[in-house]
Amino acid sequence: MKILFCFGTRPEWLKIKPIISKFDKKNYDIFFTGQHMDLIKDIDVDYSVTVGTNNNRLDDVITTCMIQFPNNFYDYVLVQGDTATSFGCALAAFNRKIKVVHLEAGLRTYDIDNPYPEESYRQMISRISHINLCPTKKSLKNLKRENNFGESFVVGNTILDSLVHLKSEVNYQNKVLITLHRRENHKIIKSWFEEINKVAEEYKELEFVLPLHPNPEIQKNKEVLSDRIKTIDPLPHKNLLDILKSCKFVITDSGGIQEEASFFNKKTIVCRKLTERPEGISTGHLIMCEDPRYLIKIVKKINKNYKINKKCPFGDGTSADKIIKILNKKW
């Protein structure tokens, strides 16, 4: 039996890596689509392609995945999450009658514009997946409700497997981690930056650290940020975790950071209209900020009551072992 692991972005790699580490190399290949070429370095892959540069970036990623998909025989193709790479590779596998394994399956907002295009991609992947690896019971219920044909299992989120050894190092310093990059925020990123400036001016005792995403929409608005915001280049994951485990709280629109921060028991302000991770709202780890104008009021509440000590709703850091047991039974 042989499986092809597909990824194109750094978050995808971080979430499939714990599974790959459990496999014998003779049983898998790795296919890198180059969706985030500038964020991925020093990873050994079996197949690597370069995304085209036509008028629509999403079209380019998907067509590259399909046209340049490896021609070798595979029993399964594993895709992670909800990116253009995930959808393109899942569709390529489907067209070749290869069974699809969907890691991080069942996340939903049921609003195709939030997040766009991820919400639609993950729903479409679910329709053609034979094995759905769900992070939570709620994500499993979503798939059952939709009557998808594949088998579904609750395994937790694999990103947490890499954090277990860091749990004892968590502390709370007067530092706030900020990350903003999602497509639905691009048109209002200036407003987010302006409100972050107001927060920084109000809370001078806090240090605000913002790794700037390389997306052009983010970069062209960075001049809006005041000197109170420490802007830095994108960080390797290890260095980002160093900030995350020591910060006081987080301001983000990232899905992965919602999970990681919750595992470290850091409260997180989610700068989005909706989250596909509502389990974190229920536990108090996540606080939604649907509009930039609400940010300073939310910060005021969290800064006074920033500590939380509850079980992480996204898993316990043993997901890869659970997944291997499931796949071994299939093989």
C-alpha positions in Angstrom: 0.0 0.0 0.0 1.2 3.5 -0.8 -0.1 7.0 0.0 0.7 10.4 -1.5 0.8 13.3 0.9 0.0 16.6 -0.8 0.7 20.1 0.5 1.3 23.6 -0.8 1.4 25.9 2.2 3.3 26.0 5.4 0.2 25.3 7.6 -0.5 22.2 5.5 3.0 20.9 6.0 2.9 21.5 9.7 -0.3 19.5 10.0 0.8 16.5 7.8 4.3 16.3 9.2 3.3 14.5 12.5 1.7 11.8 10.4 4.5 11.4 7.9 6.9 10.9 10.8 5.1 7.7 11.7 5.4 6.2 8.2 8.0 4.0 6.6 9.4 6.0 3.6 8.7 3.1 1.3 5.0 3.6 1.9 4.6 7.2 0.9 5.6 10.0 -1.5 5.3 13.8 -0.9 3.9 16.2 -3.5 4.5 19.9 -3.0 2.5 22.2 -5.2 4.4 25.5 -4.5 1.3 27.5 -3.4 3.5 29.2 -0.7 6.9 28.7 -2.2 8.4 31.6 -0.2 7.2 30.1 3.2 8.5 26.6 2.6 12.2 25.8 2.8 14.4 22.8 3.6 11.8 20.1 3.1 12.6 17.0 1.1 9.8 16.2 -1.3 9.4 13.6 -4.1 7.5 15.8 -6.5 7.5 19.6 -6.7 5.8 21.9 -9.2 5.7 25.6 -9.9 2.4 27.4 -9.9 1.6 29.3 -13.1 1.2 33.1 -13.3 -2.0 33.7 -15.2 -4.8 36.2 -14.3 -6.3 34.2 -11.4 -4.1 32.8 -8.7 -6.7 30.2 -7.5 -7.1 28.9 -11.1 -3.4 28.6 -11.4 -3.0 26.6 -8.2 -5.8 24.2 -9.0 -4.9 23.6 -12.6 -1.2 23.1 -11.6 -2.2 20.4 -9.1 -4.3 18.6 -11.7 -2.1 18.8 -14.7 1.2 18.1 -13.0 -0.2 15.5 -10.5 2.2 12.5 -10.2 1.4 9.6 -12.5 2.5 6.9 -10.0 0.0 4.4 -8.6 -1.3 5.3 -5.1 -3.9 3.6 -2.9 -4.7 6.9 -1.1 -4.0 10.6 -1.6 -4.1 12.6 1.6 -4.9 16.3 1.5 -5.1 18.7 4.5 -7.7 21.4 5.2 -9.3 23.7 2.7 -6.8 25.4 0.4 -6.7 25.5 -3.4 -4.0 22.9 -3.2 -6.2 20.6 -1.1 -9.1 20.9 -3.5 -7.0 20.6 -6.7 -5.1 17.5 -5.4 -8.3 15.9 -4.1 -10.0 16.4 -7.5 -7.0 15.1 -9.3 -7.1 12.0 -7.2 -10.9 11.6 -7.7 -10.4 11.8 -11.5 -7.8 9.0 -11.3 -10.0 6.8 -9.1 -7.7 7.1 -6.1 -9.2 7.2 -2.7 -9.0 10.6 -0.9 -8.1 11.0 2.8 -9.2 14.4 4.1 -7.3 15.6 7.1 -9.0 18.2 9.2 -12.4 17.4 7.7 -15.8 18.7 8.7 -15.0 22.3 9.7 -17.9 24.6 8.6 -19.3 28.1 8.8 -21.9 27.4 6.1 -21.2 30.8 4.6 -19.3 30.5 1.3 -17.9 34.1 1.6 -16.5 33.6 5.1 -13.9 32.3 4.7 -13.6 32.6 0.9 -12.7 30.4 -0.9 -11.9 27.9 1.8 -15.5 27.1 3.0 -16.5 25.9 -0.5 -13.3 24.0 -1.0 -13.6 21.9 2.1 -17.3 21.2 1.4 -16.4 19.9 -2.1 -13.5 17.8 -0.8 -15.9 16.1 1.7 -18.1 15.0 -1.2 -15.3 12.9 -2.7 -13.4 11.8 0.4 -13.3 8.1 1.4 -11.8 8.8 4.8 -12.5 11.9 6.8 -10.2 12.7 9.8 -12.2 15.1 11.9 -10.6 17.2 14.7 -13.7 17.4 16.9 -17.1 15.8 17.5 -18.8 18.8 16.1 -16.9 18.5 12.8 -17.9 14.9 12.7 -21.6 15.8 13.2 -21.3 18.3 10.4 -20.3 15.5 8.0 -23.1 13.2 9.3 -25.6 15.9 8.8 -24.5 16.4 5.2 -24.7 12.7 4.5 -21.3 12.4 3.0 -20.5 8.9 1.9 -16.9 8.5 3.3 -16.1 7.0 6.7 -15.4 9.7 9.4 -13.4 9.6 12.6 -12.6 12.0 15.4 -8.8 12.3 15.8 -8.1 15.8 17.1 -5.9 18.3 15.3 -2.4 17.2 14.3 -0.9 20.6 14.7 -1.1 20.0 18.5 1.2 17.0 18.3 4.1 19.3 17.8 3.3 21.4 20.9 3.1 18.9 23.6 6.7 19.3 24.6 6.3 23.1 24.9 3.3 23.1 27.2 5.5 23.4 30.3 7.2 26.5 28.9 4.0 28.6 28.6 4.0 31.9 30.5 2.3 35.3 30.2 4.3 38.4 29.4 3.2 41.8 28.4 3.3 41.0 24.7 0.5 40.6 22.1 0.9 38.5 19.0 -0.9 39.8 15.9 -1.3 38.0 12.6 -3.7 39.1 9.8 -3.7 37.7 6.3 -7.1 36.2 5.3 -8.5 37.1 1.9 -11.8 38.3 3.4 -9.9 40.9 5.4 -7.8 42.3 2.5 -10.3 45.0 1.6 -10.5 46.3 5.2 -6.9 45.6 6.3 -6.3 49.3 6.6 -9.2 49.6 9.1 -7.8 46.7 11.1 -4.4 48.3 11.2 -5.9 51.7 12.3 -7.7 50.0 15.1 -4.6 48.1 16.2 -2.8 51.5 16.3 -5.5 52.8 18.7 -5.2 49.7 20.9 -1.4 50.1 21.0 -1.7 53.8 22.0 -4.2 52.9 24.7 -2.1 50.1 26.2 1.5 51.4 26.3 2.5 48.7 28.8 2.0 46.1 26.1 4.3 45.2 23.2 2.6 44.4 20.0 4.4 42.0 17.6 3.1 41.6 14.0 4.8 39.3 11.5 3.8 40.8 8.2 2.4 38.3 5.7 4.0 38.7 2.2 0.6 39.1 0.5 0.7 42.4 -1.6 -2.5 43.7 0.0 -1.0 43.4 3.4 2.4 44.8 2.4 1.0 47.9 0.7 -0.9 48.9 3.8 1.9 48.4 6.3 2.8 52.1 6.3 -0.5 52.7 8.2 0.9 51.0 11.3 2.3 53.2 14.0 5.8 52.8 15.5 4.1 51.2 18.5 3.6 48.1 16.4 6.7 46.0 16.0 6.5 44.6 12.4 8.8 41.8 11.5 9.2 39.4 8.6 7.3 36.1 8.5 8.8 33.7 11.1 9.7 30.0 11.0 7.1 28.1 12.9 9.4 27.5 15.9 10.1 31.2 16.3 6.4 32.0 16.0 5.7 29.5 18.8 8.3 31.2 21.0 6.2 34.3 20.9 2.9 32.5 21.2 3.8 30.6 24.3 5.0 33.7 26.1 2.4 36.3 24.9 -0.4 37.7 27.0 -3.1 37.2 24.4 -3.5 37.0 20.6 -5.2 39.0 17.8 -5.5 37.0 14.6 -7.6 35.8 11.7 -5.6 32.6 11.3 -7.3 29.2 11.8 -4.1 27.4 12.9 -3.2 30.0 15.5 -6.7 29.6 17.0 -5.9 26.0 17.7 -2.3 26.5 18.9 -3.2 29.4 21.2 -6.0 27.4 22.7 -3.6 24.5 23.4 -1.4 27.0 25.3 -4.4 28.5 27.1 -4.0 31.9 25.5 -7.2 33.8 24.8 -7.5 34.8 21.2 -9.4 37.6 19.5 -10.6 36.3 16.1 -10.8 39.1 13.6 -13.4 37.5 11.3 -17.2 37.5 10.9 -17.3 33.7 11.5 -15.0 30.9 12.7 -15.2 27.3 11.6 -13.8 26.5 15.1 -16.8 27.4 17.3 -15.7 24.9 19.9 -13.2 27.5 21.1 -15.9 30.1 21.6 -17.8 27.7 23.9 -14.7 27.1 26.1 -13.8 30.8 26.2 -10.5 30.5 24.3 -11.8 32.4 21.3 -13.5 35.8 21.3 -15.0 36.9 18.0 -14.3 40.4 16.7 -16.5 40.8 13.6 -15.7 44.4 12.9 -12.5 46.4 13.4 -14.4 49.0 15.4 -15.1 46.4 18.2 -11.4 45.6 18.7 -10.5 48.1 21.4 -13.5 47.2 23.6 -12.7 43.5 23.4 -9.0 44.1 24.3 -10.1 46.1 27.3 -12.0 43.0 28.6 -9.3 40.5 27.8 -6.5 42.5 29.2 -8.1 42.5 32.6 -9.0 38.8 32.5 -6.5 37.1 30.2 -5.8 33.8 31.9 -7.7 30.7 31.1 -7.2 27.1 32.3 -9.5 24.8 30.4 -9.1 21.7 28.3 -8.2 22.5 24.7 -11.2 21.8 22.5 -9.2 20.8 19.4 -7.3 17.8 20.7 -4.7 16.5 23.1 -1.6 16.2 21.0 -1.9 12.5 20.1 -3.7 12.8 16.7 -1.0 11.2 14.5 -1.1 7.9 16.5 -4.9 7.8 16.2 -4.7 8.4 12.5 -2.0 5.7 12.0 -4.3 3.1 13.7 -7.2 4.0 11.4 -5.1 3.8 8.3 -3.4 0.5 9.3 -6.8 -1.1 9.6 -7.6 0.0 6.1 -4.4 -1.5 4.8 
